[in-house]
Amino acid sequence: MNQLLDQKLRLVKGIAAKKEDDDQPHIQAWSVPCILIVGRLPETRDLKRSFEIYRGSQRDVLIITFDELLAKLKALHEFLSTKPDETEEDLSDQFADLL
């Protein structure tokens, strides 16, 4: 998390410096969202609770685990590879799993 936040700070500072150096007033970076992909979902109830509390407390950083990302990618693949003759309701149910 510290490495990500440091990189975010460097990016914002770098954009500000680029704006000044190149006289580019249209370049802005107020709030840069970040995604941290790390680890696996905890297996025990207490660890899951702690993880969700920590994840939910982060501002401007989306924390996602590798197994969550894999599940989202599999659902997206299934959604995109469905045949056109399937009902719209079936497709919307699959898409809801991505969110």
C-alpha positions as CSV (number, residue, x, y, z in Angstrom):
1,M,0.0,0.0,0.0
2,N,2.8,2.4,0.9
3,Q,4.5,1.7,-2.4
4,L,1.3,2.4,-4.3
5,L,0.7,5.7,-2.5
6,D,4.2,6.8,-3.1
7,Q,3.9,6.1,-6.8
8,K,0.6,8.0,-6.8
9,L,2.3,11.0,-5.2
10,R,5.2,10.9,-7.6
11,L,2.7,10.8,-10.5
12,V,0.7,13.8,-9.3
13,K,4.0,15.7,-8.7
14,G,5.3,14.7,-12.1
15,I,2.1,15.9,-13.8
16,A,2.4,19.2,-12.0
17,A,6.0,19.6,-13.0
18,K,5.2,18.7,-16.6
19,K,2.4,21.3,-16.6
20,E,4.9,24.0,-15.4
21,D,7.8,22.9,-17.6
22,D,5.8,22.6,-20.9
23,D,3.4,25.4,-20.3
24,Q,0.4,22.9,-20.5
25,P,-2.3,24.5,-18.4
26,H,-4.9,22.0,-19.5
27,I,-3.2,19.1,-17.8
28,Q,-4.6,18.4,-14.3
29,A,-4.4,15.6,-11.7
30,W,-6.5,16.3,-8.7
31,S,-7.5,12.8,-7.6
32,V,-5.8,9.8,-9.2
33,P,-7.7,6.5,-8.5
34,C,-5.5,3.5,-7.9
35,I,-6.0,-0.3,-8.0
36,L,-4.0,-2.6,-5.8
37,I,-4.2,-6.3,-6.8
38,V,-2.8,-8.4,-4.0
39,G,-3.0,-11.7,-2.3
40,R,-6.0,-13.9,-1.8
41,L,-9.3,-13.6,0.1
42,P,-8.8,-14.7,3.7
43,E,-10.4,-18.0,4.5
44,T,-11.5,-17.5,8.1
45,R,-14.4,-15.3,9.1
46,D,-12.3,-13.1,11.4
47,L,-9.6,-12.5,8.8
48,K,-12.3,-11.8,6.1
49,R,-13.9,-9.2,8.4
50,S,-10.6,-7.5,9.1
51,F,-9.7,-7.5,5.4
52,E,-13.1,-6.0,4.5
53,I,-12.8,-3.3,7.2
54,Y,-9.3,-2.4,5.9
55,R,-10.3,-2.5,2.3
56,G,-13.4,-0.4,2.9
57,S,-11.4,2.3,4.8
58,Q,-9.1,3.0,1.9
59,R,-9.8,6.2,0.0
60,D,-9.0,6.5,-3.7
61,V,-7.5,2.9,-3.6
62,L,-9.5,-0.1,-4.9
63,I,-8.1,-3.2,-3.3
64,I,-8.9,-6.5,-5.1
65,T,-7.5,-9.9,-4.6
66,F,-6.1,-12.2,-7.3
67,D,-8.9,-14.7,-6.8
68,E,-11.6,-11.9,-7.0
69,L,-10.0,-10.6,-10.2
70,L,-9.9,-14.1,-11.7
71,A,-13.6,-14.6,-10.9
72,K,-14.5,-11.3,-12.5
73,L,-12.4,-12.2,-15.6
74,K,-14.1,-15.6,-15.9
75,A,-17.6,-14.0,-15.5
76,L,-16.6,-11.4,-18.1
77,H,-15.4,-14.1,-20.5
78,E,-18.6,-16.1,-20.1
79,F,-20.7,-13.0,-20.6
80,L,-18.8,-12.0,-23.8
81,S,-18.9,-15.5,-25.2
82,T,-22.6,-16.1,-24.8
83,K,-24.6,-16.8,-27.9
84,P,-27.0,-14.1,-29.2
85,D,-30.0,-16.4,-28.9
86,E,-29.8,-16.4,-25.1
87,T,-32.4,-14.4,-23.3
88,E,-31.6,-10.8,-22.2
89,E,-32.4,-11.8,-18.6
90,D,-29.7,-14.5,-18.6
91,L,-27.1,-12.0,-19.9
92,S,-28.1,-9.3,-17.3
93,D,-27.7,-11.9,-14.5
94,Q,-24.2,-12.8,-15.7
95,F,-23.3,-9.1,-16.0
96,A,-24.5,-8.4,-12.4
97,D,-21.9,-10.9,-11.1
98,L,-19.2,-8.6,-12.5
99,L,-20.2,-5.7,-10.3
